Amino acid sequence: MRSARDFEIIDIHQHCGGADAMFGPGKAFTAEDDVRIRTGNMDRHGIDRAILLPSSMDRDIVAANDFTAACRDLLPDRFPACLGTVDPTDRGAPAEMDRCLGKLGMKGMAWHHRFNGVVLDHPGMKPLLARLQEAKLPAFIHIIAGSTLESPWRLENLADDFPDVTFVALDAFSSSDQAMWMPRIARTHPNMLFDTGVMTSVGHGLSRFVKRYGANRLLLGTDCYSEPAYHTPFPVTELLASPLADADLRLIFAGNIRRLLGLGDGAPKAEFQSAESANEHSAGDSDR
C-alpha cells in the first residue's frame, strides 16, 4: 500500500490558533507553541508543508492575521504561504485586506462566513473579490455542510459574478449529501477548486469526482488547528488507499496548490525540518 512517504504532501487547510469558535474558549497559543505543535503533528502523519489560515475570523481580525503571518515566518520552509481574512461587513475591510496582501505578503484571502454571522454572498464581498481579481489571487471560502449561511449555491453566485477569480471551496465534501453536489458545481463553474477538509468518511465520492472532472480540481486539506481536532488526518489516508493513480495524487497532494499560489518546485522530503530541529540548529550555531 502507498504511504505518505511516497509523495510530497501540502495541507492547504490549516488554521493558526485554537478552534474556539467550535469548542469554546481554550488555550492561548504563542506563535512558537503553534509551530512546535503543528510541525510535530505534520511529522507524525507525513505532511511536509501547510498553507496557514487564521483561526479567529470573527473577532480581532487584525491580530489573527498578524499571528498567522508570524507562524509562517517562524518556519517558512514548512509554511510557504498563508492567507488573510477580513469581515465583509466591516468598513475597514478593504484597508486590512490591502495590508494582508501587501505588508504581510499573503497569497490570498479566506472566509468562514458563519462565524461572521453573515451569508457567504453578502454584498460586502463584491468589492473585496474585485480587489482579489485585480491582484490575480484566489479566494478560499468555507462551505461547511449544515450551515445555510455557507450554502454551496451562495458560492456559485460569487463564482458567477467573478469568473476571473479562482475560488477554493473549503470543506466541500463535509457531508454525503453535499459531496453529491460537488460534481454538478464543478461542471458549471470551472473557476472553482475543492478541498477535502472535514471530509465525510462515507459517500464522499472523491474517485468519481476525479474521474469526471480531473485531479486538477481537488486539493488536500485537513482542517487542522494549533491543537489538531483529529487523531489522524483522514483525507490523507483515504486518498492513499483510493484507486486514484499516483499521478493524480501528486496533483492533489501538492501540484495543484503549487500552481495556484506560484510556489515553484518542491524540495525533497528529507530537506524539511520541524520546529524542534530548527531550534536545535539555532542553539548549535550559537554555541560555536
MARZA-887853 format. One record per residue (C-alpha): x, y, z; residue number from 1; residue in one letter. Coordinates in Angstrom, 1 decimal, always signed. Example, Ala and Ser with C-alpha at 12.3 -4.5 7.8 and 13.67 -1.06 7.14 Angstrom:
<nodes>
<<+12.3,-4.5,+7.8>,1,A>,
<<+13.7,-1.1,+7.1>,2,S>,
</nodes>
This chain:
<nodes>
<<+0.0,+0.0,+0.0>,1,M>,
<<+1.2,+3.5,-0.7>,2,R>,
<<+2.3,+5.7,+2.1>,3,S>,
<<+2.7,+9.4,+2.8>,4,A>,
<<+6.5,+8.9,+2.3>,5,R>,
<<+5.9,+8.3,-1.4>,6,D>,
<<+4.6,+11.8,-2.0>,7,F>,
<<+5.2,+15.5,-1.2>,8,E>,
<<+2.1,+16.5,+0.8>,9,I>,
<<+1.0,+20.1,+1.3>,10,I>,
<<-2.1,+20.6,+3.5>,11,D>,
<<-3.9,+23.7,+2.2>,12,I>,
<<-6.3,+24.0,+5.2>,13,H>,
<<-4.6,+24.6,+8.5>,14,Q>,
<<-5.8,+27.3,+10.9>,15,H>,
<<-3.5,+29.2,+13.2>,16,C>,
<<-4.9,+29.3,+16.8>,17,G>,
<<-7.4,+27.2,+18.7>,18,G>,
<<-10.8,+26.0,+17.5>,19,A>,
<<-12.5,+28.4,+20.0>,20,D>,
<<-15.4,+29.2,+17.6>,21,A>,
<<-16.4,+25.5,+17.6>,22,M>,
<<-15.4,+24.3,+21.1>,23,F>,
<<-15.4,+27.4,+23.2>,24,G>,
<<-12.5,+29.3,+24.8>,25,P>,
<<-9.4,+27.2,+25.0>,26,G>,
<<-5.7,+27.5,+25.4>,27,K>,
<<-3.9,+30.7,+24.3>,28,A>,
<<-1.1,+29.8,+21.9>,29,F>,
<<+2.1,+31.7,+21.1>,30,T>,
<<+3.3,+31.5,+17.6>,31,A>,
<<+6.2,+29.3,+18.9>,32,E>,
<<+3.7,+27.0,+20.6>,33,D>,
<<+1.6,+26.8,+17.4>,34,D>,
<<+4.5,+25.9,+15.1>,35,V>,
<<+6.0,+23.4,+17.6>,36,R>,
<<+2.7,+21.5,+18.0>,37,I>,
<<+1.8,+21.9,+14.3>,38,R>,
<<+5.1,+20.6,+12.9>,39,T>,
<<+5.0,+17.7,+15.4>,40,G>,
<<+1.6,+16.7,+14.1>,41,N>,
<<+2.7,+17.1,+10.5>,42,M>,
<<+5.8,+15.0,+11.0>,43,D>,
<<+3.7,+12.2,+12.6>,44,R>,
<<+1.5,+12.0,+9.6>,45,H>,
<<+3.9,+12.6,+6.7>,46,G>,
<<+2.6,+16.1,+5.9>,47,I>,
<<+5.5,+18.1,+4.5>,48,D>,
<<+4.1,+21.6,+4.3>,49,R>,
<<+1.0,+23.6,+5.1>,50,A>,
<<-0.8,+26.7,+3.9>,51,I>,
<<-1.9,+28.7,+7.0>,52,L>,
<<-5.2,+30.4,+7.6>,53,L>,
<<-6.3,+32.5,+10.6>,54,P>,
<<-8.4,+30.7,+13.2>,55,S>,
<<-10.3,+33.7,+14.5>,56,S>,
<<-12.3,+35.0,+11.5>,57,M>,
<<-14.9,+36.8,+13.6>,58,D>,
<<-13.1,+38.9,+16.2>,59,R>,
<<-9.8,+40.7,+16.5>,60,D>,
<<-9.1,+40.0,+12.9>,61,I>,
<<-6.0,+42.2,+12.6>,62,V>,
<<-4.4,+40.3,+15.4>,63,A>,
<<-5.4,+37.0,+13.8>,64,A>,
<<-3.8,+38.0,+10.5>,65,N>,
<<-0.6,+39.1,+12.3>,66,D>,
<<-0.5,+35.8,+14.2>,67,F>,
<<-0.9,+33.8,+11.1>,68,T>,
<<+1.9,+35.7,+9.3>,69,A>,
<<+4.2,+35.2,+12.4>,70,A>,
<<+3.7,+31.5,+12.4>,71,C>,
<<+4.6,+31.4,+8.7>,72,R>,
<<+7.7,+33.4,+9.3>,73,D>,
<<+9.0,+31.1,+12.0>,74,L>,
<<+9.4,+28.2,+9.6>,75,L>,
<<+8.9,+29.3,+6.0>,76,P>,
<<+10.3,+26.1,+4.6>,77,D>,
<<+7.3,+24.3,+6.1>,78,R>,
<<+4.8,+27.1,+5.7>,79,F>,
<<+5.4,+28.5,+2.2>,80,P>,
<<+2.3,+30.7,+2.2>,81,A>,
<<-0.5,+32.0,+4.3>,82,C>,
<<-3.9,+33.6,+3.8>,83,L>,
<<-5.6,+36.6,+5.5>,84,G>,
<<-9.2,+37.3,+6.4>,85,T>,
<<-11.5,+40.2,+6.8>,86,V>,
<<-15.1,+40.7,+7.9>,87,D>,
<<-17.1,+41.7,+4.8>,88,P>,
<<-19.4,+43.9,+6.9>,89,T>,
<<-16.5,+45.9,+8.3>,90,D>,
<<-15.9,+49.3,+6.8>,91,R>,
<<-12.2,+48.8,+7.4>,92,G>,
<<-12.0,+45.5,+5.5>,93,A>,
<<-10.5,+46.9,+2.2>,94,P>,
<<-7.7,+48.5,+4.1>,95,A>,
<<-7.0,+45.4,+6.2>,96,E>,
<<-7.1,+43.3,+3.0>,97,M>,
<<-4.5,+45.6,+1.4>,98,D>,
<<-2.3,+45.2,+4.4>,99,R>,
<<-2.6,+41.4,+4.2>,100,C>,
<<-1.7,+41.2,+0.5>,101,L>,
<<+0.9,+44.0,+0.8>,102,G>,
<<+2.9,+44.3,+4.0>,103,K>,
<<+2.1,+40.8,+5.3>,104,L>,
<<+2.8,+39.2,+1.9>,105,G>,
<<-0.2,+36.8,+2.0>,106,M>,
<<-1.1,+34.8,-1.1>,107,K>,
<<-4.9,+35.2,-1.0>,108,G>,
<<-7.8,+35.6,+1.4>,109,M>,
<<-10.0,+33.2,+3.3>,110,A>,
<<-13.5,+33.5,+4.8>,111,W>,
<<-15.7,+31.4,+7.2>,112,H>,
<<-18.9,+33.5,+6.9>,113,H>,
<<-20.9,+31.6,+9.6>,114,R>,
<<-18.5,+32.9,+12.2>,115,F>,
<<-19.1,+36.4,+10.9>,116,N>,
<<-22.8,+35.8,+11.1>,117,G>,
<<-23.4,+36.8,+7.5>,118,V>,
<<-24.3,+35.0,+4.3>,119,V>,
<<-21.4,+33.9,+2.1>,120,L>,
<<-22.6,+36.1,-0.8>,121,D>,
<<-23.1,+39.2,+1.3>,122,H>,
<<-22.9,+42.4,-0.8>,123,P>,
<<-19.8,+43.4,+1.1>,124,G>,
<<-17.9,+40.5,-0.6>,125,M>,
<<-18.1,+42.2,-4.0>,126,K>,
<<-15.5,+45.0,-3.5>,127,P>,
<<-13.2,+42.5,-1.8>,128,L>,
<<-13.4,+40.0,-4.6>,129,L>,
<<-12.9,+42.8,-7.1>,130,A>,
<<-9.6,+43.5,-5.3>,131,R>,
<<-8.6,+39.8,-5.5>,132,L>,
<<-9.5,+39.7,-9.2>,133,Q>,
<<-7.3,+42.7,-9.8>,134,E>,
<<-4.4,+41.1,-7.9>,135,A>,
<<-5.0,+37.8,-9.6>,136,K>,
<<-5.1,+36.0,-6.2>,137,L>,
<<-7.5,+33.2,-5.0>,138,P>,
<<-10.4,+33.3,-2.6>,139,A>,
<<-10.6,+30.4,-0.1>,140,F>,
<<-14.2,+30.1,+1.2>,141,I>,
<<-15.7,+27.6,+3.6>,142,H>,
<<-19.0,+25.8,+2.7>,143,I>,
<<-19.3,+23.6,+5.7>,144,I>,
<<-22.3,+21.3,+5.4>,145,A>,
<<-25.3,+22.2,+7.6>,146,G>,
<<-24.7,+26.0,+7.5>,147,S>,
<<-27.3,+27.9,+5.5>,148,T>,
<<-25.0,+30.9,+5.7>,149,L>,
<<-22.4,+29.0,+3.7>,150,E>,
<<-24.7,+27.0,+1.3>,151,S>,
<<-22.8,+26.0,-1.8>,152,P>,
<<-25.3,+27.8,-4.1>,153,W>,
<<-24.1,+31.1,-2.5>,154,R>,
<<-20.6,+30.3,-3.5>,155,L>,
<<-21.9,+29.7,-7.0>,156,E>,
<<-23.3,+33.2,-7.0>,157,N>,
<<-19.9,+34.7,-6.3>,158,L>,
<<-18.2,+32.4,-8.8>,159,A>,
<<-20.7,+33.5,-11.5>,160,D>,
<<-20.1,+37.2,-10.6>,161,D>,
<<-16.3,+36.9,-10.7>,162,F>,
<<-15.4,+34.4,-13.3>,163,P>,
<<-11.8,+35.5,-13.3>,164,D>,
<<-11.3,+34.8,-9.6>,165,V>,
<<-10.3,+31.2,-8.6>,166,T>,
<<-12.4,+30.1,-5.7>,167,F>,
<<-11.3,+27.3,-3.4>,168,V>,
<<-14.4,+25.6,-1.8>,169,A>,
<<-13.2,+24.6,+1.7>,170,L>,
<<-15.0,+21.7,+3.4>,171,D>,
<<-16.6,+20.8,+0.1>,172,A>,
<<-17.2,+17.1,+0.9>,173,F>,
<<-18.2,+17.6,+4.5>,174,S>,
<<-21.4,+15.5,+4.2>,175,S>,
<<-22.5,+12.7,+1.9>,176,S>,
<<-25.3,+14.9,+0.5>,177,D>,
<<-23.1,+17.9,-0.1>,178,Q>,
<<-20.5,+15.6,-1.7>,179,A>,
<<-23.1,+14.6,-4.3>,180,M>,
<<-23.5,+18.3,-5.3>,181,W>,
<<-19.8,+19.0,-5.9>,182,M>,
<<-19.5,+17.3,-9.3>,183,P>,
<<-22.5,+19.3,-10.5>,184,R>,
<<-21.0,+22.5,-9.3>,185,I>,
<<-17.6,+21.6,-10.8>,186,A>,
<<-19.2,+21.1,-14.2>,187,R>,
<<-20.8,+24.5,-14.3>,188,T>,
<<-18.1,+26.5,-12.5>,189,H>,
<<-14.6,+26.0,-14.0>,190,P>,
<<-13.2,+28.7,-11.7>,191,N>,
<<-13.8,+26.6,-8.6>,192,M>,
<<-11.4,+24.1,-6.9>,193,L>,
<<-12.4,+21.9,-4.0>,194,F>,
<<-10.7,+20.8,-0.8>,195,D>,
<<-11.0,+17.8,+1.4>,196,T>,
<<-11.3,+19.4,+4.8>,197,G>,
<<-13.9,+17.8,+7.2>,198,V>,
<<-14.4,+15.2,+4.6>,199,M>,
<<-17.2,+12.7,+5.4>,200,T>,
<<-16.0,+9.2,+5.9>,201,S>,
<<-18.8,+7.5,+3.8>,202,V>,
<<-20.1,+8.7,+0.5>,203,G>,
<<-17.5,+11.3,-0.3>,204,H>,
<<-17.2,+10.2,-3.9>,205,G>,
<<-13.7,+11.6,-4.5>,206,L>,
<<-12.7,+8.9,-7.0>,207,S>,
<<-15.9,+9.6,-9.0>,208,R>,
<<-15.3,+13.3,-8.8>,209,F>,
<<-11.7,+13.0,-10.1>,210,V>,
<<-12.8,+10.6,-12.9>,211,K>,
<<-15.4,+13.2,-14.1>,212,R>,
<<-13.5,+16.5,-13.7>,213,Y>,
<<-9.9,+15.6,-13.2>,214,G>,
<<-7.4,+15.6,-10.3>,215,A>,
<<-6.5,+19.2,-11.1>,216,N>,
<<-9.8,+20.4,-9.4>,217,R>,
<<-9.0,+18.8,-6.0>,218,L>,
<<-6.8,+20.0,-3.1>,219,L>,
<<-5.7,+18.2,+0.0>,220,L>,
<<-6.9,+19.9,+3.2>,221,G>,
<<-7.3,+18.5,+6.8>,222,T>,
<<-8.8,+21.5,+8.7>,223,D>,
<<-6.1,+21.4,+11.4>,224,C>,
<<-5.8,+23.9,+14.2>,225,Y>,
<<-3.0,+24.8,+16.6>,226,S>,
<<-4.1,+21.7,+18.5>,227,E>,
<<-5.5,+19.2,+15.9>,228,P>,
<<-9.1,+18.3,+16.4>,229,A>,
<<-8.4,+14.8,+15.0>,230,Y>,
<<-6.2,+11.8,+15.7>,231,H>,
<<-5.4,+11.1,+12.1>,232,T>,
<<-5.7,+13.3,+9.0>,233,P>,
<<-8.4,+11.1,+7.4>,234,F>,
<<-8.3,+12.7,+3.9>,235,P>,
<<-4.6,+11.7,+3.6>,236,V>,
<<-5.1,+8.1,+4.5>,237,T>,
<<-8.3,+7.8,+2.4>,238,E>,
<<-6.7,+9.2,-0.7>,239,L>,
<<-3.6,+7.0,-0.3>,240,L>,
<<-5.9,+3.9,-0.1>,241,A>,
<<-8.0,+5.1,-3.1>,242,S>,
<<-7.8,+3.6,-6.6>,243,P>,
<<-6.6,+7.0,-7.9>,244,L>,
<<-3.3,+6.9,-9.9>,245,A>,
<<-0.1,+8.2,-8.4>,246,D>,
<<-0.1,+11.0,-10.9>,247,A>,
<<-3.5,+12.1,-9.7>,248,D>,
<<-2.3,+12.0,-6.1>,249,L>,
<<+0.8,+14.1,-6.9>,250,R>,
<<-1.5,+16.8,-8.2>,251,L>,
<<-4.0,+16.6,-5.3>,252,I>,
<<-1.3,+16.4,-2.6>,253,F>,
<<+0.9,+19.2,-3.9>,254,A>,
<<+0.9,+20.0,-7.6>,255,G>,
<<-2.4,+21.9,-7.7>,256,N>,
<<-1.6,+24.2,-4.8>,257,I>,
<<+1.9,+24.9,-6.1>,258,R>,
<<+0.4,+26.0,-9.4>,259,R>,
<<-2.4,+28.1,-7.8>,260,L>,
<<-0.1,+30.0,-5.4>,261,L>,
<<+3.0,+30.1,-7.6>,262,G>,
<<+5.1,+28.1,-5.1>,263,L>,
<<+7.6,+26.7,-7.6>,264,G>,
<<+9.0,+23.2,-7.4>,265,D>,
<<+9.1,+21.1,-4.2>,266,G>,
<<+12.1,+20.2,-2.0>,267,A>,
<<+12.8,+16.6,-1.3>,268,P>,
<<+11.1,+15.4,+1.9>,269,K>,
<<+14.5,+14.9,+3.6>,270,A>,
<<+15.1,+18.6,+3.4>,271,E>,
<<+12.2,+19.6,+5.5>,272,F>,
<<+12.7,+20.4,+9.2>,273,Q>,
<<+10.5,+20.6,+12.2>,274,S>,
<<+10.3,+23.5,+14.7>,275,A>,
<<+12.3,+21.4,+17.2>,276,E>,
<<+15.1,+20.6,+14.7>,277,S>,
<<+15.2,+24.3,+13.7>,278,A>,
<<+15.6,+25.3,+17.3>,279,N>,
<<+18.4,+22.7,+17.7>,280,E>,
<<+20.3,+24.1,+14.8>,281,H>,
<<+19.9,+27.6,+16.1>,282,S>,
<<+21.2,+26.5,+19.5>,283,A>,
<<+24.1,+24.7,+18.0>,284,G>,
<<+25.1,+27.7,+15.9>,285,D>,
<<+25.0,+29.9,+19.0>,286,S>,
<<+27.5,+27.6,+20.8>,287,D>,
<<+30.1,+27.8,+18.1>,288,R>,
</nodes>
